[in-house]
Amino acid sequence: MSAVQEAIGQGEKCLSRLVKGPSCWLLLAMPTSLIVYVVAVIGVDLALIGWQLAGLREPQTDNLILFAALLAAAVICIEAMRRLGQPSGVSRDLLSAWWLPIALLLPPLYALLAPMVLGGVLYLRAQRIPVYRCMFSSAALGLAGAAASCTFHQFVHGAVVVTLKGSNAWLTRPSVVLTAIACGVLFAVVNTCVVAVAAHLAEPAAPLAKVLWDRESLLLDLTETCVGVLVAITCTLSFFLLLLLLALLPVIMLQRSMMHQQLTAAARTDPKTGLLNATAWQREADAEITRALRSDTPLALLLVDVDYFKRVNDNHGHLIGDEVLRALATELRQQVRETDVVGRFGGEEFTVLLPRTDTAGACRIAERLRRSASGLTVPAAHARIQVTISIGVAALGQHGHDLFELLAAADLALYRAKDAGRNQVQLYAPGQEPAGNEAGSAPAEVQNEEDKPTDVCP
């Protein structure tokens, strides 16, 4: 649920802070293609619910009892999460442990209805989000659950009707368990694909691969699938209500463990940009430098500063300034390798550690970052903001032998780039000192509006 909210919420963060009003306004402010897609997904989900209700005969009591028991377990998990607290940025849960058994053991109508019910509980008790996002989340999960339910019932006919006292011989067949696992994977794939389309429409420039799966989210999805299948098996055994209570505590503990891991990751991350914060970056950088010294491999450090960033805050406000920092952070991360260590050092300064990179390579990367940053635009109320960056470069061995010395060398090179006119790359030269005013200290009225790009790196 929360992963969907996070994906389609990225494009509206700035607007949601600037505009105070009904949540529907936020949807109308999004790109037209996203509006059409969100409405279409919700419409298809509601249409399927109506179609299922129209063909529904008198519901079986056993199905209603199982449905109510699984929903009650999910509500208990929501309350447990709420009481534990779920800070911003923590977006994974184990509610699929309850949605998946509903999809596998009950007719598709229940799989369509369950996310709507639990989405309402989440909205009222845990996360006050825009109504349209809550409905979209529920619709995406409902469609994924319906796909898993139809597929499972197509191949396992004995599971169409679950009875409290009936035979569960169908469950003893290994093919049934394998089919259940496959349907759990189908549930995750459909839900993720629906989310990915929305995320791509909200931010077309963002890499689609990052929206789909990374190693961590894939592992969590597999965990949710396995837990969901185990809960489904528990529900088919005799005295399933008692066994369901036994399954509830382990699921809550798994949820708490997931929250601990996510909170640990959040403690390493700068909340505005999503990059490593200064403390985490220095820890990673120290480890990389130690490794480079031990293996005698090259390493370089870039210190990046946004030119005239104070003007952005003064003229457009700090919220727009935050959006500029986020856009630059995204661009920096996309322009370097996965093995490079990117962090926010403070204010409008960023740091990039480049393992296995010599001086010439570091200068080429820095120039590429400078060019890509100058091409970024961030929309404001009545204008589009463009900024430039200055970069100082230092290399391990030539300009320093530990992190402190490298940072000091890169900082002097950065000051030199500022004094030389900004929007350029400077390599540290021994004995160089910043001439004139420090970076960013010159009065705005005596600085050129247009930075002229230069590159002093070899």
Secondary structure, 3 states (H helix, E strand, C coil): CHHHHHHHHHHHHHHHHHCCCCHHHHHHCCCHHHHHHHHHHHHHHHHHHHHHHHCCCCCCHHHHHHHHHHHHHHHHHHHHHHHHCCCCCCCCCCCHHHHHHHHHHCCHHHHHHHHHHHHHHHHHHCCCCCHHHHHHHHHHHHHHHHHHHHHHHHHCHHHCCCCCCCCCHHHHCHHHHHHHHHHHHHHHHHHHHHHHHHHHHHCCCCCHHHHHCCHHHHHHHHHHHHHHHHHHHHHHCCCHHHHHHHHHHHHHHHHHHHHHHHHHHHHCECCCCCCECHHHHHHHHHHHHHHHHHHCCCEEEEEEEECCHHHHHHHHCHHHHHHHHHHHHHHHHHHCCCCCEEEEEECCEEEEEEECCCHHHHHHHHHHHHHHHHCCCEECCCCEECCCEEEEEEECCCCCCCHHHHHHHHHHHHHHHHHCCCCEEEECCCCCCCCCCCCCCCCHHHCCCCCCCEECCC
